[in-house]
Amino acid sequence: MHYLLNGKEMSSCAIGTWAWGTGANSAKIVFGKERDEEKLRETFSTAFDLGFDLWDTAEVYGNGTSEELLGSLIADKKDSAVISTKHFPGRSYKEGECRRALEASLKRLGIDKADIYWLHSPRNIEQNMKELALLKNEGLIGSVGLSNANIYQIRLADIVLREHSVSLAAVQNHYSLLSIEREEKILRYCSKQNILFFGYMILEQGALSGKYDAEHPFPRFSMRGMSFTKSKFRKIAPLIEELRTLGARHGVDPAQIPVAWAVSNGVIPIVGLTKPEQAVALAQGVNICLTDEEIRTLEKLALDSGVTCKGVWE
């Protein structure tokens, strides 16, 4: 499946680069792992060769270091790469903040235009959306997106943009089997308004990958280790077992089942990759067709677990 963005065809899955940065809000702090730049370069090459042309980053991922690395990798692929990046606004609106943030991101990425530029948090929506509309009309942004927003904030953003002859192109929210009820109304609205829905944390940072469980938890001193405890793993044990069963049935890694589930719901999943073999596995996952019964079983097990996930930034 492919989607159109600014008249440009893009793959049905975006590659996330949250774990590509260094320092604050990076691989070590969030995921408990060191960044291996050489491995990331191999990962990019493998994924791009497999047709993954949609790359998602943000200014806050490693304080810009994720954008810098991605920029060096797309240097000779600017005509074919689709670049998505984000600005995390301050609590108080400052005129020109979006422009300054965008210009800094474009410099780090080495590009003249962001295919899609997101307001990373729904703060001061009316003022920030007016700025983004202006940047869009100037040609510095292909499309405008809003992340981590509720249905009311999404509607407001679209209204403000339309006043400036721009429409909201996409919403990017936390979306997984452990957050489906929260996003149901938003998904329906986006579908009705022809707004693309990007889902991040599809695998809950690995909790739904089939690799981890109560006996094999996350690295202890990491954000994901603190937010996803052994007790939570015990509660979702039946769901993890079903992911492993379906992975074996479809001949793929269990981590690809939540990806296939998201695609089946019309969601563009954002999947973080740090190893070439993960890109190869993902290429199989996006093409899996789950049955209605398999989808219902997954969703029931998720809801029955009583576990819901929400980031501290949401």
C-alpha positions in Angstrom: 0.0 0.0 0.0 1.2 3.5 -0.8 0.0 7.0 0.0 0.3 10.4 -1.7 1.8 13.4 0.0 2.1 16.6 -1.9 1.4 14.6 -5.0 4.4 12.4 -4.2 4.0 8.7 -3.6 5.4 7.4 -0.4 5.6 4.0 1.3 2.9 2.8 3.7 5.4 2.7 6.6 7.6 5.5 8.0 11.0 4.8 9.5 11.5 6.5 12.9 14.8 7.9 14.1 14.1 8.6 17.7 17.0 6.3 18.8 19.4 7.8 16.3 20.4 10.8 18.4 23.0 11.3 21.1 22.8 13.1 24.4 19.5 14.1 25.9 16.3 12.3 24.7 18.4 9.8 22.7 19.1 6.1 22.4 20.9 5.7 25.7 18.4 7.7 27.9 15.2 6.4 26.3 16.1 2.9 25.1 19.0 2.0 27.3 21.3 1.4 24.4 24.3 3.1 22.9 24.1 4.5 19.3 26.1 2.6 16.7 26.5 5.1 13.9 28.0 2.6 11.4 25.2 0.2 12.0 22.6 3.0 11.5 24.2 3.9 8.2 23.9 0.2 7.1 20.3 0.2 8.4 19.4 3.3 6.3 20.9 1.8 3.2 19.1 -1.5 3.6 15.8 0.1 4.4 16.0 2.6 1.5 16.9 -0.2 -1.0 13.8 -2.1 0.2 11.6 0.9 -0.7 11.2 2.7 2.6 11.5 6.3 1.5 9.5 8.0 4.3 11.8 9.1 7.2 10.5 10.6 10.4 12.7 12.7 12.8 12.4 15.7 15.1 14.5 18.6 16.4 14.3 17.1 20.0 15.6 13.7 19.0 19.1 13.9 20.5 18.8 17.7 20.4 19.2 17.7 16.6 21.8 15.0 16.2 19.2 12.6 14.7 18.4 15.2 12.0 22.1 15.7 11.4 22.8 12.0 10.9 19.7 11.5 8.7 20.7 14.6 6.7 24.1 13.1 5.9 22.5 9.9 4.7 20.0 11.5 2.4 22.5 13.8 0.8 22.4 12.0 -2.6 18.7 10.9 -2.3 16.9 14.2 -1.8 14.8 13.7 -4.9 13.4 10.4 -3.7 13.4 10.6 0.1 10.3 11.9 1.9 11.3 13.8 5.0 9.1 14.4 8.1 10.4 16.5 11.0 8.9 18.3 13.9 9.1 21.4 16.1 8.4 21.1 19.8 7.0 24.6 20.8 7.6 26.4 24.1 4.8 26.8 26.6 4.5 30.5 25.8 4.1 31.5 22.2 7.0 33.5 20.7 6.5 35.1 17.3 8.8 33.6 14.6 9.6 30.5 16.7 8.3 28.0 14.1 10.3 29.7 11.4 13.5 29.7 13.4 13.0 26.0 14.3 12.2 25.0 10.7 15.3 26.8 9.3 17.5 25.1 11.9 16.0 21.7 11.0 16.4 22.3 7.3 20.1 23.2 7.8 20.8 20.1 9.9 19.0 17.9 7.3 20.7 19.7 4.4 17.4 20.2 2.5 15.5 23.3 1.3 12.0 22.0 2.1 10.4 19.6 4.6 7.9 17.3 2.9 5.8 17.4 6.1 6.4 19.6 9.2 4.7 18.9 12.4 3.8 20.9 15.5 5.2 18.2 17.9 2.9 19.3 20.8 -0.5 21.1 20.5 0.6 24.2 22.3 -0.7 27.7 21.3 -2.4 26.0 18.3 -3.9 29.2 16.8 -0.7 31.2 16.7 1.6 28.3 15.7 -0.8 27.1 12.9 -0.9 30.6 11.4 2.9 30.5 11.3 3.0 27.1 9.7 0.4 28.1 7.1 2.7 31.0 6.2 5.7 28.8 5.9 3.6 26.3 3.8 2.5 29.2 1.5 6.2 30.3 1.1 7.1 26.8 -0.1 9.3 25.8 2.9 6.8 23.1 4.0 5.1 20.6 1.7 2.4 19.7 4.2 1.5 20.7 7.8 0.9 18.1 10.5 -0.1 18.0 14.2 1.2 15.5 16.8 0.0 14.4 20.2 -3.3 16.1 19.9 -6.9 15.3 20.9 -9.9 15.5 18.6 -10.7 19.1 19.6 -7.2 20.4 19.0 -7.1 18.6 15.6 -10.4 20.3 14.6 -9.1 23.7 15.7 -5.8 23.3 13.9 -7.7 22.4 10.7 -10.0 25.4 11.0 -7.1 27.9 11.6 -5.1 26.5 8.6 -8.1 26.6 6.3 -8.5 30.3 7.1 -5.1 30.7 5.3 -6.0 28.3 2.4 -4.1 25.4 3.9 -5.5 22.1 5.2 -4.2 19.9 7.9 -2.5 17.0 6.1 -1.8 14.6 8.9 -2.0 13.7 12.5 0.7 11.8 14.3 -0.3 10.2 17.6 0.7 7.4 19.9 -1.1 4.3 18.5 -0.7 0.7 19.5 -2.8 -2.3 20.6 -2.5 -0.7 24.1 -4.0 2.6 23.1 -6.7 1.8 20.6 -9.7 3.1 22.5 -8.1 6.5 23.0 -7.5 7.0 19.3 -10.7 5.5 17.8 -12.6 8.8 17.5 -9.6 10.5 16.0 -9.1 7.8 13.4 -12.7 8.1 12.3 -12.4 11.9 12.0 -9.2 11.7 10.0 -10.6 9.2 7.6 -13.7 11.4 7.0 -11.6 14.5 6.5 -8.9 12.8 4.3 -6.2 13.5 6.9 -3.4 10.9 7.1 -2.9 9.3 10.5 0.6 8.3 11.4 1.0 6.1 14.5 4.1 6.0 16.6 5.1 3.6 19.3 3.3 0.8 17.4 5.5 -1.7 19.3 5.5 0.2 22.5 9.3 0.7 22.3 9.7 -3.1 22.0 7.1 -4.3 24.6 5.0 -5.7 21.7 7.9 -7.1 19.7 7.8 -10.6 21.1 11.4 -10.2 22.2 10.7 -9.0 25.8 8.5 -10.4 28.6 8.5 -10.6 32.4 11.5 -12.9 32.3 13.3 -10.8 29.8 12.5 -7.1 30.6 13.8 -3.9 29.2 17.2 -2.5 30.3 16.7 -1.4 33.9 18.0 2.1 33.8 16.1 3.5 30.7 12.9 5.4 30.2 11.1 2.4 28.7 12.4 0.1 31.6 10.9 2.5 34.1 7.6 2.9 32.3 7.1 -0.8 31.3 7.6 -2.9 34.5 7.6 -6.6 35.0 4.1 -6.5 36.3 2.9 -4.9 33.1 4.6 -7.6 31.1 2.8 -10.2 33.2 -0.6 -8.6 32.4 0.0 -8.6 28.6 1.6 -12.1 28.6 -1.4 -13.6 26.7 -1.1 -10.8 24.1 2.6 -11.4 23.7 2.1 -15.1 23.2 -0.6 -14.4 20.5 1.9 -12.1 18.7 4.4 -15.0 18.7 1.8 -17.5 17.5 0.7 -15.2 14.7 4.3 -14.5 13.8 5.0 -18.2 13.4 1.7 -18.7 11.4 2.6 -15.9 8.9 6.3 -16.8 8.8 7.5 -13.5 10.2 9.1 -12.0 13.3 6.4 -11.4 16.0 7.3 -7.7 15.9 5.7 -7.4 12.4 2.3 -8.4 13.6 1.5 -5.1 15.4 2.7 -3.3 12.2 0.4 -5.4 10.0 -2.4 -4.7 12.5 -1.9 -0.9 12.2 -1.7 -1.0 8.4 -5.0 -3.0 8.4 -6.6 -0.1 10.2 -5.5 2.5 7.7 -2.7 3.8 9.9 0.8 4.7 8.6 3.0 3.1 11.2 6.3 4.8 12.3 8.7 2.0 13.1 12.1 2.7 14.6 15.0 0.8 13.0 18.6 0.5 14.3 19.7 -2.7 12.6 19.7 -3.8 8.9 18.0 -7.1 9.7 15.1 -5.1 11.2 14.5 -3.4 7.9 14.4 -6.8 6.1 11.9 -8.1 8.6 9.8 -4.9 8.3 9.6 -5.3 4.5 7.8 -8.6 5.2 5.6 -7.2 7.9 4.0 -4.4 5.9 2.7 -6.9 3.4 1.0 -9.3 5.8 -2.8 -9.5 5.6 -4.3 -10.4 8.9 -7.7 -12.0 9.0 -10.6 -10.3 10.7 -10.6 -13.0 13.3 -6.9 -12.5 14.0 -7.4 -8.7 14.4 -10.4 -9.2 16.8 -8.4 -11.7 18.9 -5.4 -9.3 19.2 -7.7 -6.4 20.2 -9.6 -8.4 22.7 -6.4 -9.7 24.4 -5.1 -6.1 24.5 -8.3 -4.8 26.1 -8.6 -7.7 28.5 -5.1 -7.0 29.8 -6.3 -3.7 31.3 -3.0 -2.2 30.3 -3.0 1.2 28.6 0.1 3.1 27.6 0.6 6.9 27.5 3.8 8.8 27.3 4.7 11.5 29.8 4.7 14.0 27.0 1.1 13.3 25.9 
